[in-house]
Every structure is written in C-alpha cells, then in structure tokens.
Amino acid sequence: MIDWMKYRWLYLLISGMVIGAGIFGFGKWGLKYGIDFTGGTIIEYRFPDGQIKTFHETQEFSDPKVEQIRFESVGPSIGPDLVKKTVIALIMSASGILLWVAWRFKSFKFGLSAVLGMFHDSFVLIGSFALLGHFYGAEVDFLFVTSLLTILSFSVHDTIVNYDRVRELKKKVGGDLYNLANLATSETMARSINNSFTIIFMLLALILLGGETIKWFAVALLIGTVSGTYSSPFVSVAILVTWDKIEKKLKRR
Amino acid sequence: MTPAKKLILIFALFLGALYVDSPFQSKFNLRLGLDLAGGSHLVFEADTGKIAAEKKSLAITSLRNVIERRVNFFGISEPNVQTSNFEGHDRVMVELPGIKDTKQAQSIIGKTAQLVFMKVVDLPVEKNATPSSTLVPTDLTGADLAESSVVFDRNTDKPAVSISFTQAGADKFEKITGENVGKKVAIVLDNELVSAPVVQEKIAGGQAQITGNFSLDEAKNLSIQLNAGALPVPVSLVEERTVGATLGAESIAKSVKAGAIGLIMVVFFMFLVYGKLGLVADIGLVVFGVLTLALYKLIPVVVTLPGIAGFMLSVGMAVDSNILIFERFKEEKGKHITVADALEVSFGRAWDSIRDANIATLVTAFVLANPLDWNFLHTSGPVRGFAITLALGIGISLFTGIVVSRNLLRVLVKEKRK
C-alpha cells in the first residue's frame, strides 16, 4: 500500500505554491472584469469577410453587409449586486454542503475539511484567472461566477467518495484515521482519475469547438475539475488527517 | 419483477423518449433561450423613490402587468417578464425572443406614457407683462381610457391617435369640455405638452383625438402605450443584451459538434478502460442522452448556451456512477463465487457514495437554480439554465447509471452462466 499521507506536507506545499502564484497575480494585476461587473457596452459586428470585431460604441458602416450580431449594455448598478449575490450564493452552498457532509459522516471535522478543499479550489480558480486575464485576456463575467459555484460541487463530489471509503473501512478494518485515509485514497484513486478524464474530454471538446462565448467558462470548469480531483485526497483528506493527528497529540498531554 | 421485464419497460420508455426527441413530431419542441434563438434581454429599474413604502409592491405588480401588456401588443411569441428586488433596487426583466428592432421595443416599454388632460388657466396680467397662462391638471387621465387607435387626421392627413373613454371618463370629458368652451384644453404626456386644442363645444359620447406632430411610428407606439396603460412609476433601462439570430444558430452548430465529439471520446474511453462493462455504461449513456433531450422538451427547459455546458458536464458525471461501480467490481471479483454476486455487491456498496456525492452537487445546483425566486440569489436566465440542466442531468444519470446498467448486467451475466 502506498503511504499517501506521509507526504501530506508536500501536497499542502504544492497547493500553497499554486495558490501563492495566483495571489501574486491577483495582487499585481487583479482580475480582468467584464462589463457584467464594471458596466459598459460591447457591440460585435461581423464583416462580409467573416471577421468579427468588437467595439464599445455603436459604429456606422457604409457597407450594408456589415451585421451587428451582439449588443450588450450593462448599467453600473448591476456589478455590485452581482458580487453580493455571488457571495451569498457561495456562503449558502458552502454551508449547505458543510452541514450535509457533517451529518452524513457524523463529524464536523469531515465537513469542515471538505469545505476547506472547496475553498482551495475556488482560490486556485480565481488565481488562475488573474494570470489568464493578464496573459490571455480572459475576462471575469457572469459565467465565471457560475463556474466558481459549480466547482464547489465538483470538489466535494470526489471528497465524499473518498470519505465514504474511509467510513466503510472504519467499520470493516478499523484502525486509526491515518491508515484508513491511505487505504481509501489508494482504492479511490483509479475511479477519481478515470472520472475526471470523462469530464475533461467533454470540457476539452467544448473549449476547442464550442465557440468564443463559452470558451473561458469551459476553461474555468476545467481548472475546477483538475483542482477538485487533486484537492479531494491531497487537501481535504490531508487536512482531515493532520487535524486528527494534532487533536490526538493534544489529548495525550 | 424480473430484470428482463424491467429492461422491457426501460426499452419502452426509451422508445417513447426517442419519439419525443425525433423531428418527425411537431407537438414537442425544444425551447431555445435568447442566446441561441436570438433576441433581446432588457432590464428596467423602477424609480420608486417617490412612492410610499406600503404602496410599493402594488406599484411594482401593476408595473409588471403594464409592461407585460405592452410587450404582448408588440406581437412577440413567448415573451417573459419578471420582477426582482434586491437591496432597494426594483427591476423588471423583459425577454423578447426573435426581436429585430430593439430600439423600438425599448421606447415602447420604457416610456411612462402618463396622459393627463389639463385646463389652461390664464394668470392675472400685470402691467407691461406679456399675458401668460398655467396648466391645471383635471381628474381626467390615461386611466379613463377605454381604447385607442391610430387614425389619420381629416384636415392634415397626418397620423393621430384616436381615443375613446370609459363611461366615467366620458362624463368627466363632457364636464371639462362644457366648462371650457372657447378655451384651450391641454393634452400632456409625461410632462410634455402634446397639443392644446381650443374647445369648440361641449363634447358628449366620450370620443377624442390627439393630434400632435406624430410620425406614424410614434402614433403607433403611443397607441400601444395608452392601450396598455401608463407605467405607475418611471423606469430606466439598466441592462440590455441582444444576440443576433445568426450568431445563435452558429452557437448551436458549434455546441452540437463539441457535444458529439466529447461524447464519442467518452464512449471510447469507457470501452478502452472497462471493456465489455464499459459498453454497458455506453448503452446507459445513450439512454441518458435520449431521456435528457426528451425531458428538456417535455418540462420544458429553456436551453441556453451555459445550459448546454451543464448538459455536457452531466454527461461526464453520468458515467461516474458506472466508474464507481466498475472499480468496485474489480475489487470484489476475487472475493465472491460468481460474477453475478460480485456485481450485486458492487452496486450495493457503491450506492452510498453515489447518493451522498450527488446530493452535495444538488445543493449547489439548488442555490444556482434558485427555484423559489429568492431575491438575494441570482435571477439571471443563463445561470439558472445551467443549474437546471445540471440538476436534471444528475437525476437522470442516477437512473441510467444504476437502474439501467444494473438490470442490463443482471440479464447479460445470467445468460452467460447458462
């Protein structure tokens, strides 16, 4: 059996570095906010040669074949509401999941570790978009908010599968959480990777072929999927094991 | 019921769904959102600052009704009008599928159209001053209107709006004209003077004509607004999103292509990794696709671009139940006497984690879909569309990933042992 949990400090270090890079990008360049947040206007025209150009004001073209294909205008009052509603939705989802996991596994420790894994994935996503925004012009919009909330469920999906195995092994084999977590991680690893592959296939197809409108949305979901797969054993379960160890040490004193 | 009988039932369900999906019937159609069908999404914010708090909700309800009536006069199929309130902002969201002239739609919906008839009262003239007059509102307003229509003025041949009053309105009009013979009566729309004809005689019967300097379109718009009633509060446009129909059609073509290729990759992957078991999962996946599309048509779900993304995600998740079960089966195979026993145990053991994990996903889908219309959550169409397709996908995938593939395997494995 592989001793996964022996290297838990390494996993947390890797996560810390990825999130650190994101925070650095976020601090230096911030996110590239779209008009959903800032307010403003976007108009897209298609030219006869098939080219699509984006403007921020209405344009007059002498060529009647130039077609206006998209017009979006958002007032300044929409953005702040979007942020507030997102924060409320995040808190609601996170507490809902926390309660559900804590109840199913009869442990607050399990619930909180799962939620910490979720926040890990959210930070990874936000940090990635700070970098993607700076280097590739990825904008943060309504759909980004949706992806942020969706990856919460991804993240916890894998975590619960792992937890479930811990729960089952506890009844069957018993022993301390450290060994149970190792066993559960080994047994769920193949499933976790295979399932991520099927989701990644669908998202890759969407990124490459789905068109501009939802490209970054699919990228955000992809980052969330990869991060969620990683964070389940290597963040949530690693935190759970660390927490358990510290708790036992304190009790012994 | 034996597994074989259950399979026959599932097959019947599959055929029924296939019929709903097929383009050969016209009863059930896919409802496309604005981003796919083309159309306009407008959000108006109501200026409720001058309205007493207790009358606010009534004003917003009537605002919604008036806007809905105006939109209906505009002749758009399946418009959608919704209100929302968040931190003191009262908003009305209007969705107009397939609309071409959005500017006209905005001017029809967004104008208050508060019509008032006013008396023109001369002010006492002081020495050396030019004579002036002031307008005094009467109790005759747009609310007393029964109907209005566009006519052409007999004298000038210009477009005008003819109005007929309700009984009460006709009485008021008769009284006002009676009291003002030889004087002017002003017709004021949204605090702007439209016209101020001189009253020749007392007018009974409740018919009048507004002859401003209207273009034909202006006269038509005004007539629509008067018929639908004035907005109880003024509104301003805070958000507009319009997508051309061609762009929407392209999005559909691209997403279908992306979906098909992604699906093929998943089907191959499952076969490569799990062999014959993978094929059973693939059959489940086909059933999943057919049932999902049928439910989109039956419920109906308004399909948007993010909704398609939600569907594609749920495909990835749909095979998850099978992957969980098959991985479990690999472990259990050695421990049991027969393959059938090992499969039964795998299904049973995997169920706990499948249930717990999917309910957690449903929690997020619930918050995003906001089915109870909570104002403190997102009320935007695309986000909800995504969440609804995701939630439906989870539900259907539980059925196909567990019920369908389990019964399929029960039948297949039994045949093998004979």
Interface residues (C-beta under 8 A of the other chain):
Chain A: E44 R46 E67 Q68 I69 R70 F71 E72 S73 V74 G75 S77 I78 D81 K84 K85 T86 I88 A89 M92 S93 G96 I97 W100 V101 R104 F142 L143 V145 T146 L149 T150 L152 S153 F154 V156 H157 D158 I160 V161 Y163 D164 R165 R167 E168 E187 T188 A190 R191 N194 N195 F197 T198 I199 I200 F201 M202 L203 L204 A205 L206 L208 L209 G210 G211 T213 I214 F217 A218 L221
Chain B: D35 V43 E45 F86 E87 H89 T102 L237 V238 E239 E240 R241 T242 V243 G244 T246 L247 E250 S251 K254 S255 K257 A258 G259 I261 G262 L263 M265 V266 F269 M270 V273 L305 P306 I308 A309 M312 L313 V315 G316 M317 V319 D320 I323 L324 E327 E331 R349 D352 S353 D356 A357 N358 I359 A360 T361 V363 T364 A365 F366 V367 L368 F376 L377 H378 S380 P382 V383 F386 A387 L390
